[in-house]
Amino acid sequence: MFSLATLLLMLVWTSVTVVPAGNVGVVDLFGSLSEDCVPPGMHMVNPLAKVVIFSVQTQIITMSEDVPSKEG
């Protein structure tokens, strides 16, 4: 009975994934990607699947360039 409960607990533990805020997850099962994104929060997924996390936060990049003027 103890080993069955332990096995069940391990199965549930490996099935739970957490996607942080500002990210989405894509479920990858043996190289096959799901069409739906996993929104932020706690989710149950296939224990054999891997959830790949991608950031969806807006990033601001500033650049400056030093160019010579027309006069030389």
Predicted model as a PDB file, atoms N, CA, C, CB and O in Angstrom, pLDDT in the B-factor column:
MODEL        1                                                                  
ATOM      1  N   MET A   1       0.824  -1.197   0.000  1.00 75.00           N  
ATOM      2  CA  MET A   1       0.000   0.000   0.000  1.00 75.00           C  
ATOM      3  C   MET A   1       0.868   1.262   0.000  1.00 75.00           C  
ATOM      4  CB  MET A   1      -0.938  -0.002   1.212  1.00 75.00           C  
ATOM      5  O   MET A   1       0.577   2.249  -0.675  1.00 75.00           O  
ATOM      6  N   PHE A   2       1.956   1.184   0.793  1.00 76.00           N  
ATOM      7  CA  PHE A   2       2.843   2.342   0.872  1.00 76.00           C  
ATOM      8  C   PHE A   2       3.503   2.629  -0.474  1.00 76.00           C  
ATOM      9  CB  PHE A   2       3.912   2.119   1.942  1.00 76.00           C  
ATOM     10  O   PHE A   2       3.612   3.788  -0.875  1.00 76.00           O  
ATOM     11  N   SER A   3       3.943   1.587  -1.171  1.00 88.00           N  
ATOM     12  CA  SER A   3       4.609   1.797  -2.455  1.00 88.00           C  
ATOM     13  C   SER A   3       3.636   2.319  -3.511  1.00 88.00           C  
ATOM     14  CB  SER A   3       5.253   0.495  -2.935  1.00 88.00           C  
ATOM     15  O   SER A   3       4.027   3.103  -4.376  1.00 88.00           O  
ATOM     16  N   LEU A   4       2.375   1.895  -3.448  1.00 88.00           N  
ATOM     17  CA  LEU A   4       1.367   2.394  -4.383  1.00 88.00           C  
ATOM     18  C   LEU A   4       1.102   3.873  -4.143  1.00 88.00           C  
ATOM     19  CB  LEU A   4       0.063   1.591  -4.253  1.00 88.00           C  
ATOM     20  O   LEU A   4       0.973   4.643  -5.094  1.00 88.00           O  
ATOM     21  N   ALA A   5       1.019   4.270  -2.889  1.00 89.00           N  
ATOM     22  CA  ALA A   5       0.808   5.681  -2.565  1.00 89.00           C  
ATOM     23  C   ALA A   5       2.015   6.517  -2.990  1.00 89.00           C  
ATOM     24  CB  ALA A   5       0.542   5.854  -1.056  1.00 89.00           C  
ATOM     25  O   ALA A   5       1.857   7.635  -3.479  1.00 89.00           O  
ATOM     26  N   THR A   6       3.203   5.980  -2.804  1.00 91.00           N  
ATOM     27  CA  THR A   6       4.417   6.687  -3.209  1.00 91.00           C  
ATOM     28  C   THR A   6       4.471   6.841  -4.722  1.00 91.00           C  
ATOM     29  CB  THR A   6       5.663   5.949  -2.708  1.00 91.00           C  
ATOM     30  O   THR A   6       4.828   7.906  -5.226  1.00 91.00           O  
ATOM     31  N   LEU A   7       4.121   5.793  -5.445  1.00 88.00           N  
ATOM     32  CA  LEU A   7       4.101   5.844  -6.907  1.00 88.00           C  
ATOM     33  C   LEU A   7       3.079   6.863  -7.407  1.00 88.00           C  
ATOM     34  CB  LEU A   7       3.788   4.456  -7.486  1.00 88.00           C  
ATOM     35  O   LEU A   7       3.358   7.621  -8.336  1.00 88.00           O  
ATOM     36  N   LEU A   8       1.911   6.882  -6.798  1.00 87.00           N  
ATOM     37  CA  LEU A   8       0.870   7.842  -7.170  1.00 87.00           C  
ATOM     38  C   LEU A   8       1.311   9.275  -6.878  1.00 87.00           C  
ATOM     39  CB  LEU A   8      -0.434   7.532  -6.424  1.00 87.00           C  
ATOM     40  O   LEU A   8       1.062  10.173  -7.683  1.00 87.00           O  
ATOM     41  N   LEU A   9       1.955   9.493  -5.751  1.00 87.00           N  
ATOM     42  CA  LEU A   9       2.448  10.827  -5.398  1.00 87.00           C  
ATOM     43  C   LEU A   9       3.524  11.284  -6.376  1.00 87.00           C  
ATOM     44  CB  LEU A   9       3.000  10.835  -3.964  1.00 87.00           C  
ATOM     45  O   LEU A   9       3.541  12.451  -6.767  1.00 87.00           O  
ATOM     46  N   MET A  10       4.418  10.390  -6.774  1.00 87.00           N  
ATOM     47  CA  MET A  10       5.456  10.741  -7.746  1.00 87.00           C  
ATOM     48  C   MET A  10       4.852  11.061  -9.104  1.00 87.00           C  
ATOM     49  CB  MET A  10       6.468   9.604  -7.880  1.00 87.00           C  
ATOM     50  O   MET A  10       5.329  11.965  -9.790  1.00 87.00           O  
ATOM     51  N   LEU A  11       3.815  10.338  -9.505  1.00 84.00           N  
ATOM     52  CA  LEU A  11       3.147  10.593 -10.773  1.00 84.00           C  
ATOM     53  C   LEU A  11       2.487  11.967 -10.779  1.00 84.00           C  
ATOM     54  CB  LEU A  11       2.109   9.510 -11.053  1.00 84.00           C  
ATOM     55  O   LEU A  11       2.587  12.700 -11.762  1.00 84.00           O  
ATOM     56  N   VAL A  12       1.823  12.314  -9.700  1.00 84.00           N  
ATOM     57  CA  VAL A  12       1.187  13.636  -9.598  1.00 84.00           C  
ATOM     58  C   VAL A  12       2.251  14.726  -9.556  1.00 84.00           C  
ATOM     59  CB  VAL A  12       0.283  13.719  -8.340  1.00 84.00           C  
ATOM     60  O   VAL A  12       2.088  15.776 -10.178  1.00 84.00           O  
ATOM     61  N   TRP A  13       3.341  14.486  -8.826  1.00 85.00           N  
ATOM     62  CA  TRP A  13       4.413  15.483  -8.692  1.00 85.00           C  
ATOM     63  C   TRP A  13       5.051  15.794 -10.047  1.00 85.00           C  
ATOM     64  CB  TRP A  13       5.488  14.985  -7.708  1.00 85.00           C  
ATOM     65  O   TRP A  13       5.356  16.953 -10.329  1.00 85.00           O  
ATOM     66  N   THR A  14       5.254  14.791 -10.876  1.00 83.00           N  
ATOM     67  CA  THR A  14       5.873  15.021 -12.185  1.00 83.00           C  
ATOM     68  C   THR A  14       4.876  15.569 -13.202  1.00 83.00           C  
ATOM     69  CB  THR A  14       6.484  13.729 -12.709  1.00 83.00           C  
ATOM     70  O   THR A  14       5.283  16.053 -14.259  1.00 83.00           O  
ATOM     71  N   SER A  15       3.591  15.503 -12.908  1.00 87.00           N  
ATOM     72  CA  SER A  15       2.573  16.003 -13.835  1.00 87.00           C  
ATOM     73  C   SER A  15       2.295  17.489 -13.667  1.00 87.00           C  
ATOM     74  CB  SER A  15       1.294  15.235 -13.652  1.00 87.00           C  
ATOM     75  O   SER A  15       1.721  18.109 -14.562  1.00 87.00           O  
ATOM     76  N   VAL A  16       2.683  18.064 -12.557  1.00 91.00           N  
ATOM     77  CA  VAL A  16       2.388  19.467 -12.273  1.00 91.00           C  
ATOM     78  C   VAL A  16       3.522  20.337 -12.796  1.00 91.00           C  
ATOM     79  CB  VAL A  16       2.179  19.695 -10.752  1.00 91.00           C  
ATOM     80  O   VAL A  16       4.695  20.061 -12.543  1.00 91.00           O  
ATOM     81  N   THR A  17       3.167  21.385 -13.525  1.00 92.00           N  
ATOM     82  CA  THR A  17       4.152  22.358 -13.995  1.00 92.00           C  
ATOM     83  C   THR A  17       3.649  23.760 -13.683  1.00 92.00           C  
ATOM     84  CB  THR A  17       4.423  22.193 -15.521  1.00 92.00           C  
ATOM     85  O   THR A  17       2.444  24.014 -13.682  1.00 92.00           O  
ATOM     86  N   VAL A  18       4.577  24.660 -13.419  1.00 93.00           N  
ATOM     87  CA  VAL A  18       4.240  26.046 -13.102  1.00 93.00           C  
ATOM     88  C   VAL A  18       4.866  26.946 -14.157  1.00 93.00           C  
ATOM     89  CB  VAL A  18       4.728  26.439 -11.670  1.00 93.00           C  
ATOM     90  O   VAL A  18       6.072  26.893 -14.396  1.00 93.00           O  
ATOM     91  N   VAL A  19       4.035  27.773 -14.785  1.00 94.00           N  
ATOM     92  CA  VAL A  19       4.499  28.759 -15.762  1.00 94.00           C  
ATOM     93  C   VAL A  19       4.483  30.109 -15.063  1.00 94.00           C  
ATOM     94  CB  VAL A  19       3.600  28.768 -17.070  1.00 94.00           C  
ATOM     95  O   VAL A  19       3.424  30.554 -14.620  1.00 94.00           O  
ATOM     96  N   PRO A  20       5.641  30.777 -14.951  1.00 95.00           N  
ATOM     97  CA  PRO A  20       5.689  32.073 -14.265  1.00 95.00           C  
ATOM     98  C   PRO A  20       4.907  33.161 -15.002  1.00 95.00           C  
ATOM     99  CB  PRO A  20       7.129  32.512 -14.099  1.00 95.00           C  
ATOM    100  O   PRO A  20       4.624  33.041 -16.194  1.00 95.00           O  
ATOM    101  N   ALA A  21       4.564  34.220 -14.275  1.00 94.00           N  
ATOM    102  CA  ALA A  21       3.873  35.362 -14.871  1.00 94.00           C  
ATOM    103  C   ALA A  21       4.776  36.010 -15.918  1.00 94.00           C  
ATOM    104  CB  ALA A  21       3.463  36.396 -13.781  1.00 94.00           C  
ATOM    105  O   ALA A  21       5.989  36.091 -15.725  1.00 94.00           O  
ATOM    106  N   GLY A  22       4.197  36.468 -17.013  1.00 93.00           N  
ATOM    107  CA  GLY A  22       4.952  37.084 -18.090  1.00 93.00           C  
ATOM    108  C   GLY A  22       5.537  36.076 -19.066  1.00 93.00           C  
ATOM    109  O   GLY A  22       6.323  36.439 -19.942  1.00 93.00           O  
ATOM    110  N   ASN A  23       5.159  34.818 -18.919  1.00 95.00           N  
ATOM    111  CA  ASN A  23       5.654  33.754 -19.785  1.00 95.00           C  
ATOM    112  C   ASN A  23       4.489  32.888 -20.247  1.00 95.00           C  
ATOM    113  CB  ASN A  23       6.716  32.896 -19.055  1.00 95.00           C  
ATOM    114  O   ASN A  23       3.409  32.915 -19.658  1.00 95.00           O  
ATOM    115  N   VAL A  24       4.719  32.128 -21.297  1.00 95.00           N  
ATOM    116  CA  VAL A  24       3.783  31.092 -21.728  1.00 95.00           C  
ATOM    117  C   VAL A  24       4.588  29.811 -21.910  1.00 95.00           C  
ATOM    118  CB  VAL A  24       3.028  31.498 -23.059  1.00 95.00           C  
ATOM    119  O   VAL A  24       5.810  29.847 -22.056  1.00 95.00           O  
ATOM    120  N   GLY A  25       3.904  28.704 -21.901  1.00 95.00           N  
ATOM    121  CA  GLY A  25       4.569  27.428 -22.090  1.00 95.00           C  
ATOM    122  C   GLY A  25       4.009  26.708 -23.304  1.00 95.00           C  
ATOM    123  O   GLY A  25       2.837  26.866 -23.647  1.00 95.00           O  
ATOM    124  N   VAL A  26       4.851  25.918 -23.952  1.00 94.00           N  
ATOM    125  CA  VAL A  26       4.436  25.082 -25.060  1.00 94.00           C  
ATOM    126  C   VAL A  26       4.777  23.650 -24.675  1.00 94.00           C  
ATOM    127  CB  VAL A  26       5.127  25.509 -26.411  1.00 94.00           C  
ATOM    128  O   VAL A  26       5.912  23.361 -24.296  1.00 94.00           O  
ATOM    129  N   VAL A  27       3.803  22.752 -24.772  1.00 94.00           N  
ATOM    130  CA  VAL A  27       3.999  21.367 -24.371  1.00 94.00           C  
ATOM    131  C   VAL A  27       4.669  20.598 -25.507  1.00 94.00           C  
ATOM    132  CB  VAL A  27       2.652  20.710 -23.980  1.00 94.00           C  
ATOM    133  O   VAL A  27       4.181  20.582 -26.638  1.00 94.00           O  
ATOM    134  N   ASP A  28       5.786  19.966 -25.188  1.00 93.00           N  
ATOM    135  CA  ASP A  28       6.578  19.188 -26.145  1.00 93.00           C  
ATOM    136  C   ASP A  28       6.540  17.725 -25.700  1.00 93.00           C  
ATOM    137  CB  ASP A  28       8.066  19.721 -26.238  1.00 93.00           C  
ATOM    138  O   ASP A  28       7.062  17.378 -24.641  1.00 93.00           O  
ATOM    139  N   LEU A  29       5.921  16.876 -26.516  1.00 93.00           N  
ATOM    140  CA  LEU A  29       5.835  15.453 -26.209  1.00 93.00           C  
ATOM    141  C   LEU A  29       6.539  14.689 -27.318  1.00 93.00           C  
ATOM    142  CB  LEU A  29       4.350  14.986 -26.055  1.00 93.00           C  
ATOM    143  O   LEU A  29       5.988  14.514 -28.405  1.00 93.00           O  
ATOM    144  N   PHE A  30       7.755  14.235 -27.044  1.00 92.00           N  
ATOM    145  CA  PHE A  30       8.575  13.479 -27.987  1.00 92.00           C  
ATOM    146  C   PHE A  30       8.779  14.228 -29.305  1.00 92.00           C  
ATOM    147  CB  PHE A  30       7.938  12.127 -28.258  1.00 92.00           C  
ATOM    148  O   PHE A  30       8.730  13.624 -30.377  1.00 92.00           O  
ATOM    149  N   GLY A  31       9.008  15.545 -29.227  1.00 90.00           N  
ATOM    150  CA  GLY A  31       9.260  16.354 -30.417  1.00 90.00           C  
ATOM    151  C   GLY A  31       8.023  16.888 -31.096  1.00 90.00           C  
ATOM    152  O   GLY A  31       8.132  17.655 -32.052  1.00 90.00           O  
ATOM    153  N   SER A  32       6.856  16.509 -30.634  1.00 91.00           N  
ATOM    154  CA  SER A  32       5.602  16.997 -31.199  1.00 91.00           C  
ATOM    155  C   SER A  32       5.063  18.106 -30.297  1.00 91.00           C  
ATOM    156  CB  SER A  32       4.560  15.839 -31.350  1.00 91.00           C  
ATOM    157  O   SER A  32       4.805  17.885 -29.114  1.00 91.00           O  
ATOM    158  N   LEU A  33       4.896  19.297 -30.868  1.00 88.00           N  
ATOM    159  CA  LEU A  33       4.424  20.442 -30.089  1.00 88.00           C  
ATOM    160  C   LEU A  33       2.907  20.540 -30.125  1.00 88.00           C  
ATOM    161  CB  LEU A  33       5.044  21.737 -30.613  1.00 88.00           C  
ATOM    162  O   LEU A  33       2.278  20.254 -31.143  1.00 88.00           O  
ATOM    163  N   SER A  34       2.332  20.945 -29.004  1.00 88.00           N  
ATOM    164  CA  SER A  34       0.888  21.169 -28.972  1.00 88.00           C  
ATOM    165  C   SER A  34       0.579  22.507 -29.628  1.00 88.00           C  
ATOM    166  CB  SER A  34       0.345  21.130 -27.513  1.00 88.00           C  
ATOM    167  O   SER A  34       1.435  23.390 -29.674  1.00 88.00           O  
ATOM    168  N   GLU A  35      -0.634  22.658 -30.132  1.00 88.00           N  
ATOM    169  CA  GLU A  35      -1.018  23.904 -30.795  1.00 88.00           C  
ATOM    170  C   GLU A  35      -1.421  24.981 -29.798  1.00 88.00           C  
ATOM    171  CB  GLU A  35      -2.160  23.650 -31.763  1.00 88.00           C  
ATOM    172  O   GLU A  35      -1.380  26.168 -30.122  1.00 88.00           O  
ATOM    173  N   ASP A  36      -1.806  24.588 -28.598  1.00 88.00           N  
ATOM    174  CA  ASP A  36      -2.239  25.546 -27.586  1.00 88.00           C  
ATOM    175  C   ASP A  36      -1.077  25.926 -26.679  1.00 88.00           C  
ATOM    176  CB  ASP A  36      -3.396  24.969 -26.757  1.00 88.00           C  
ATOM    177  O   ASP A  36      -0.215  25.105 -26.366  1.00 88.00           O  
ATOM    178  N   CYS A  37      -1.072  27.191 -26.265  1.00 89.00           N  
ATOM    179  CA  CYS A  37      -0.079  27.659 -25.306  1.00 89.00           C  
ATOM    180  C   CYS A  37      -0.609  27.437 -23.899  1.00 89.00           C  
ATOM    181  CB  CYS A  37       0.264  29.156 -25.537  1.00 89.00           C  
ATOM    182  O   CYS A  37      -1.816  27.486 -23.663  1.00 89.00           O  
ATOM    183  N   VAL A  38       0.294  27.195 -22.981  1.00 91.00           N  
ATOM    184  CA  VAL A  38      -0.064  27.036 -21.571  1.00 91.00           C  
ATOM    185  C   VAL A  38       0.090  28.408 -20.922  1.00 91.00           C  
ATOM    186  CB  VAL A  38       0.838  25.941 -20.849  1.00 91.00           C  
ATOM    187  O   VAL A  38       1.199  28.941 -20.883  1.00 91.00           O  
ATOM    188  N   PRO A  39      -0.994  28.992 -20.411  1.00 94.00           N  
ATOM    189  CA  PRO A  39      -0.908  30.324 -19.804  1.00 94.00           C  
ATOM    190  C   PRO A  39      -0.197  30.272 -18.450  1.00 94.00           C  
ATOM    191  CB  PRO A  39      -2.313  30.924 -19.636  1.00 94.00           C  
ATOM    192  O   PRO A  39       0.027  29.190 -17.908  1.00 94.00           O  
ATOM    193  N   PRO A  40       0.157  31.437 -17.905  1.00 95.00           N  
ATOM    194  CA  PRO A  40       0.817  31.453 -16.598  1.00 95.00           C  
ATOM    195  C   PRO A  40      -0.055  30.811 -15.517  1.00 95.00           C  
ATOM    196  CB  PRO A  40       1.164  32.889 -16.202  1.00 95.00           C  
ATOM    197  O   PRO A  40      -1.280  30.932 -15.530  1.00 95.00           O  
ATOM    198  N   GLY A  41       0.600  30.138 -14.596  1.00 94.00           N  
ATOM    199  CA  GLY A  41      -0.088  29.482 -13.490  1.00 94.00           C  
ATOM    200  C   GLY A  41       0.341  28.034 -13.356  1.00 94.00           C  
ATOM    201  O   GLY A  41       1.288  27.591 -14.006  1.00 94.00           O  
ATOM    202  N   MET A  42      -0.370  27.293 -12.499  1.00 94.00           N  
ATOM    203  CA  MET A  42      -0.079  25.891 -12.245  1.00 94.00           C  
ATOM    204  C   MET A  42      -0.977  25.019 -13.119  1.00 94.00           C  
ATOM    205  CB  MET A  42      -0.271  25.550 -10.747  1.00 94.00           C  
ATOM    206  O   MET A  42      -2.186  25.240 -13.187  1.00 94.00           O  
ATOM    207  N   HIS A  43      -0.383  24.030 -13.786  1.00 93.00           N  
ATOM    208  CA  HIS A  43      -1.141  23.183 -14.706  1.00 93.00           C  
ATOM    209  C   HIS A  43      -0.720  21.729 -14.567  1.00 93.00           C  
ATOM    210  CB  HIS A  43      -0.951  23.652 -16.154  1.00 93.00           C  
ATOM    211  O   HIS A  43       0.401  21.428 -14.158  1.00 93.00           O  
ATOM    212  N   MET A  44      -1.637  20.832 -14.913  1.00 91.00           N  
ATOM    213  CA  MET A  44      -1.349  19.407 -14.987  1.00 91.00           C  
ATOM    214  C   MET A  44      -1.059  19.067 -16.446  1.00 91.00           C  
ATOM    215  CB  MET A  44      -2.539  18.549 -14.423  1.00 91.00           C  
ATOM    216  O   MET A  44      -1.844  19.405 -17.333  1.00 91.00           O  
ATOM    217  N   VAL A  45       0.070  18.398 -16.697  1.00 91.00           N  
ATOM    218  CA  VAL A  45       0.443  17.982 -18.046  1.00 91.00           C  
ATOM    219  C   VAL A  45       0.821  16.507 -18.007  1.00 91.00           C  
ATOM    220  CB  VAL A  45       1.619  18.848 -18.605  1.00 91.00           C  
ATOM    221  O   VAL A  45       0.961  15.913 -16.938  1.00 91.00           O  
ATOM    222  N   ASN A  46       0.979  15.939 -19.176  1.00 89.00           N  
ATOM    223  CA  ASN A  46       1.421  14.564 -19.291  1.00 89.00           C  
ATOM    224  C   ASN A  46       2.788  14.428 -18.615  1.00 89.00           C  
ATOM    225  CB  ASN A  46       1.483  14.123 -20.782  1.00 89.00           C  
ATOM    226  O   ASN A  46       3.675  15.239 -18.881  1.00 89.00           O  
ATOM    227  N   PRO A  47       2.983  13.436 -17.757  1.00 89.00           N  
ATOM    228  CA  PRO A  47       4.279  13.303 -17.071  1.00 89.00           C  
ATOM    229  C   PRO A  47       5.450  13.064 -18.021  1.00 89.00           C  
ATOM    230  CB  PRO A  47       4.213  12.170 -16.078  1.00 89.00           C  
ATOM    231  O   PRO A  47       6.595  13.325 -17.652  1.00 89.00           O  
ATOM    232  N   LEU A  48       5.196  12.581 -19.220  1.00 89.00           N  
ATOM    233  CA  LEU A  48       6.268  12.346 -20.182  1.00 89.00           C  
ATOM    234  C   LEU A  48       6.572  13.575 -21.023  1.00 89.00           C  
ATOM    235  CB  LEU A  48       5.907  11.193 -21.084  1.00 89.00           C  
ATOM    236  O   LEU A  48       7.569  13.599 -21.745  1.00 89.00           O  
ATOM    237  N   ALA A  49       5.725  14.599 -20.940  1.00 91.00           N  
ATOM    238  CA  ALA A  49       5.893  15.812 -21.750  1.00 91.00           C  
ATOM    239  C   ALA A  49       6.799  16.806 -21.042  1.00 91.00           C  
ATOM    240  CB  ALA A  49       4.530  16.461 -22.050  1.00 91.00           C  
ATOM    241  O   ALA A  49       6.950  16.785 -19.820  1.00 91.00           O  
ATOM    242  N   LYS A  50       7.393  17.671 -21.840  1.00 92.00           N  
ATOM    243  CA  LYS A  50       8.232  18.748 -21.323  1.00 92.00           C  
ATOM    244  C   LYS A  50       7.579  20.064 -21.712  1.00 92.00           C  
ATOM    245  CB  LYS A  50       9.702  18.656 -21.871  1.00 92.00           C  
ATOM    246  O   LYS A  50       7.152  20.226 -22.855  1.00 92.00           O  
ATOM    247  N   VAL A  51       7.495  21.000 -20.786  1.00 93.00           N  
ATOM    248  CA  VAL A  51       6.924  22.319 -21.064  1.00 93.00           C  
ATOM    249  C   VAL A  51       8.075  23.295 -21.275  1.00 93.00           C  
ATOM    250  CB  VAL A  51       5.981  22.797 -19.899  1.00 93.00           C  
ATOM    251  O   VAL A  51       8.895  23.510 -20.383  1.00 93.00           O  
ATOM    252  N   VAL A  52       8.123  23.886 -22.476  1.00 94.00           N  
ATOM    253  CA  VAL A  52       9.160  24.861 -22.823  1.00 94.00           C  
ATOM    254  C   VAL A  52       8.596  26.250 -22.549  1.00 94.00           C  
ATOM    255  CB  VAL A  52       9.618  24.716 -24.329  1.00 94.00           C  
ATOM    256  O   VAL A  52       7.525  26.600 -23.045  1.00 94.00           O  
ATOM    257  N   ILE A  53       9.315  27.035 -21.760  1.00 94.00           N  
ATOM    258  CA  ILE A  53       8.852  28.346 -21.325  1.00 94.00           C  
ATOM    259  C   ILE A  53       9.408  29.426 -22.262  1.00 94.00           C  
ATOM    260  CB  ILE A  53       9.279  28.619 -19.854  1.00 94.00           C  
ATOM    261  O   ILE A  53      10.593  29.430 -22.593  1.00 94.00           O  
ATOM    262  N   PHE A  54       8.516  30.349 -22.684  1.00 94.00           N  
ATOM    263  CA  PHE A  54       8.906  31.491 -23.515  1.00 94.00           C  
ATOM    264  C   PHE A  54       8.414  32.776 -22.864  1.00 94.00           C  
ATOM    265  CB  PHE A  54       8.337  31.354 -24.958  1.00 94.00           C  
ATOM    266  O   PHE A  54       7.294  32.829 -22.357  1.00 94.00           O  
ATOM    267  N   SER A  55       9.250  33.809 -22.878  1.00 93.00           N  
ATOM    268  CA  SER A  55       8.870  35.102 -22.330  1.00 93.00           C  
ATOM    269  C   SER A  55       8.011  35.855 -23.337  1.00 93.00           C  
ATOM    270  CB  SER A  55      10.117  35.927 -21.955  1.00 93.00           C  
ATOM    271  O   SER A  55       8.302  35.852 -24.533  1.00 93.00           O  
ATOM    272  N   VAL A  56       6.952  36.500 -22.851  1.00 92.00           N  
ATOM    273  CA  VAL A  56       6.101  37.334 -23.702  1.00 92.00           C  
ATOM    274  C   VAL A  56       6.113  38.782 -23.223  1.00 92.00           C  
ATOM    275  CB  VAL A  56       4.661  36.792 -23.721  1.00 92.00           C  
ATOM    276  O   VAL A  56       5.255  39.575 -23.609  1.00 92.00           O  
ATOM    277  N   GLN A  57       7.086  39.123 -22.381  1.00 90.00           N  
ATOM    278  CA  GLN A  57       7.189  40.479 -21.878  1.00 90.00           C  
ATOM    279  C   GLN A  57       7.790  41.381 -22.947  1.00 90.00           C  
ATOM    280  CB  GLN A  57       8.032  40.521 -20.593  1.00 90.00           C  
ATOM    281  O   GLN A  57       8.666  40.967 -23.706  1.00 90.00           O  
ATOM    282  N   THR A  58       7.305  42.620 -22.996  1.00 90.00           N  
ATOM    283  CA  THR A  58       7.822  43.601 -23.935  1.00 90.00           C  
ATOM    284  C   THR A  58       9.166  44.112 -23.430  1.00 90.00           C  
ATOM    285  CB  THR A  58       6.820  44.770 -24.128  1.00 90.00           C  
ATOM    286  O   THR A  58       9.296  44.488 -22.265  1.00 90.00           O  
ATOM    287  N   GLN A  59      10.157  44.123 -24.307  1.00 88.00           N  
ATOM    288  CA  GLN A  59      11.484  44.615 -23.945  1.00 88.00           C  
ATOM    289  C   GLN A  59      11.797  45.852 -24.770  1.00 88.00           C  
ATOM    290  CB  GLN A  59      12.566  43.522 -24.160  1.00 88.00           C  
ATOM    291  O   GLN A  59      11.546  45.881 -25.974  1.00 88.00           O  
ATOM    292  N   ILE A  60      12.343  46.870 -24.124  1.00 93.00           N  
ATOM    293  CA  ILE A  60      12.709  48.112 -24.801  1.00 93.00           C  
ATOM    294  C   ILE A  60      14.218  48.104 -25.002  1.00 93.00           C  
ATOM    295  CB  ILE A  60      12.251  49.374 -23.984  1.00 93.00           C  
ATOM    296  O   ILE A  60      14.987  47.951 -24.053  1.00 93.00           O  
ATOM    297  N   ILE A  61      14.619  48.268 -26.242  1.00 91.00           N  
ATOM    298  CA  ILE A  61      16.043  48.303 -26.579  1.00 91.00           C  
ATOM    299  C   ILE A  61      16.356  49.674 -27.157  1.00 91.00           C  
ATOM    300  CB  ILE A  61      16.425  47.164 -27.589  1.00 91.00           C  
ATOM    301  O   ILE A  61      15.724  50.099 -28.124  1.00 91.00           O  
ATOM    302  N   THR A  62      17.322  50.365 -26.576  1.00 91.00           N  
ATOM    303  CA  THR A  62      17.732  51.674 -27.093  1.00 91.00           C  
ATOM    304  C   THR A  62      19.122  51.543 -27.695  1.00 91.00           C  
ATOM    305  CB  THR A  62      17.713  52.763 -25.969  1.00 91.00           C  
ATOM    306  O   THR A  62      19.997  50.873 -27.147  1.00 91.00           O  
ATOM    307  N   MET A  63      19.303  52.195 -28.828  1.00 88.00           N  
ATOM    308  CA  MET A  63      20.588  52.151 -29.524  1.00 88.00           C  
ATOM    309  C   MET A  63      20.979  53.564 -29.914  1.00 88.00           C  
ATOM    310  CB  MET A  63      20.524  51.230 -30.776  1.00 88.00           C  
ATOM    311  O   MET A  63      20.122  54.394 -30.218  1.00 88.00           O  
ATOM    312  N   SER A  64      22.259  53.830 -29.904  1.00 85.00           N  
ATOM    313  CA  SER A  64      22.746  55.117 -30.393  1.00 85.00           C  
ATOM    314  C   SER A  64      23.909  54.846 -31.336  1.00 85.00           C  
ATOM    315  CB  SER A  64      23.177  56.060 -29.213  1.00 85.00           C  
ATOM    316  O   SER A  64      24.705  53.933 -31.119  1.00 85.00           O  
ATOM    317  N   GLU A  65      23.991  55.648 -32.374  1.00 83.00           N  
ATOM    318  CA  GLU A  65      25.047  55.483 -33.361  1.00 83.00           C  
ATOM    319  C   GLU A  65      25.771  56.801 -33.556  1.00 83.00           C  
ATOM    320  CB  GLU A  65      24.478  54.973 -34.697  1.00 83.00           C  
ATOM    321  O   GLU A  65      25.156  57.868 -33.545  1.00 83.00           O  
ATOM    322  N   ASP A  66      27.068  56.722 -33.732  1.00 81.00           N  
ATOM    323  CA  ASP A  66      27.871  57.900 -34.048  1.00 81.00           C  
ATOM    324  C   ASP A  66      28.177  57.860 -35.542  1.00 81.00           C  
ATOM    325  CB  ASP A  66      29.195  57.949 -33.190  1.00 81.00           C  
ATOM    326  O   ASP A  66      28.958  57.030 -36.008  1.00 81.00           O  
ATOM    327  N   VAL A  67      27.548  58.772 -36.285  1.00 79.00           N  
ATOM    328  CA  VAL A  67      27.763  58.827 -37.738  1.00 79.00           C  
ATOM    329  C   VAL A  67      28.374  60.173 -38.090  1.00 79.00           C  
ATOM    330  CB  VAL A  67      26.427  58.604 -38.522  1.00 79.00           C  
ATOM    331  O   VAL A  67      28.062  61.187 -37.467  1.00 79.00           O  
ATOM    332  N   PRO A  68      29.239  60.178 -39.084  1.00 79.00           N  
ATOM    333  CA  PRO A  68      29.824  61.468 -39.490  1.00 79.00           C  
ATOM    334  C   PRO A  68      28.756  62.328 -40.188  1.00 79.00           C  
ATOM    335  CB  PRO A  68      31.054  61.244 -40.440  1.00 79.00           C  
ATOM    336  O   PRO A  68      27.815  61.811 -40.790  1.00 79.00           O  
ATOM    337  N   SER A  69      28.925  63.615 -40.090  1.00 75.00           N  
ATOM    338  CA  SER A  69      27.983  64.539 -40.736  1.00 75.00           C  
ATOM    339  C   SER A  69      28.277  64.635 -42.220  1.00 75.00           C  
ATOM    340  CB  SER A  69      28.052  65.938 -40.089  1.00 75.00           C  
ATOM    341  O   SER A  69      29.281  64.106 -42.698  1.00 75.00           O  
ATOM    342  N   LYS A  70      27.383  65.323 -42.963  1.00 71.00           N  
ATOM    343  CA  LYS A  70      27.569  65.494 -44.403  1.00 71.00           C  
ATOM    344  C   LYS A  70      28.799  66.368 -44.720  1.00 71.00           C  
ATOM    345  CB  LYS A  70      26.309  66.116 -45.022  1.00 71.00           C  
ATOM    346  O   LYS A  70      29.423  66.230 -45.772  1.00 71.00           O  
ATOM    347  N   GLU A  71      29.122  67.263 -43.784  1.00 67.00           N  
ATOM    348  CA  GLU A  71      30.234  68.183 -44.048  1.00 67.00           C  
ATOM    349  C   GLU A  71      31.575  67.486 -43.987  1.00 67.00           C  
ATOM    350  CB  GLU A  71      30.214  69.329 -43.059  1.00 67.00           C  
ATOM    351  O   GLU A  71      32.552  68.027 -44.505  1.00 67.00           O  
ATOM    352  N   GLY A  72      31.677  66.321 -43.386  1.00 54.00           N  
ATOM    353  CA  GLY A  72      32.932  65.608 -43.347  1.00 54.00           C  
ATOM    354  C   GLY A  72      33.402  65.494 -41.986  1.00 54.00           C  
ATOM    355  O   GLY A  72      34.462  64.916 -41.745  1.00 54.00           O  
TER     356      GLY A  72                                                      
ENDMDL                                                                          
END                                                                             
